[in-house]
């Protein structure tokens, strides 16, 4: 029997990011995937690829998690990945579900805004995520923008800055942190910083172009979840996930949207 992993995330219809990326990643990493949808995002091809966003009703989110946790007891299902939440009501519902039926491994991708959205549009949502879900996380995977927001740093320009951010985010969350530099830290390598309070490791891979790819962050967190579900430590999982996502970025799918999509296959 395969190991199991759940994603609680939004639908991103084009299949680059969100729950679609998570489920493809779970399959590619050989774990049985489940998804509870928090929202539906539809890019708008006629309006600058603006993100049209519809939240799923809080009661329906709770029902989905109830169905999943009822079907598979905590012995089989101990790992959950949290992706885009979108509203304070969703965050409260998901946080309650995580407290009701504690998961051993909570991998939080703290999606504060989607790529291309206006920063700062949803401060109340960001604050709710920090207050209610971040304390429950065992692994957290902030991107460049989210690392600045969570650490309170004004700028993260260098590897040293990213290390400082990872340490700060560990202090405030207690989680193992994978702070993603992506294409936003200058230099030939895409670097991510792992820090769990004991081990500091800079994960490196040569950059594949200079433009971000949709779904890389979702797939990284989902791959970490899959590896942890199979028994890896957070550090082992982060290393494997980094290699997996580097491949997925390399064999990307071209898109008319501003970002190409990662491909989790060969
Ligand atoms: O890449 C972050 C992300 C996560 N989840 C959903 C999204 C996006 C970005 O578009 O739509 C549902």
Boltz pocket constraint, residues with backbone or C-beta under 6 A from the ligand:
constraints:
  - pocket:
      binder: B
      contacts: [[A, 9], [A, 10], [A, 11], [A, 12], [A, 17], [A, 18], [A, 19], [A, 39], [A, 41], [A, 83], [A, 84], [A, 111], [A, 113], [A, 114], [A, 115], [A, 214], [A, 215], [A, 217], [A, 218]]
      max_distance: 6.0
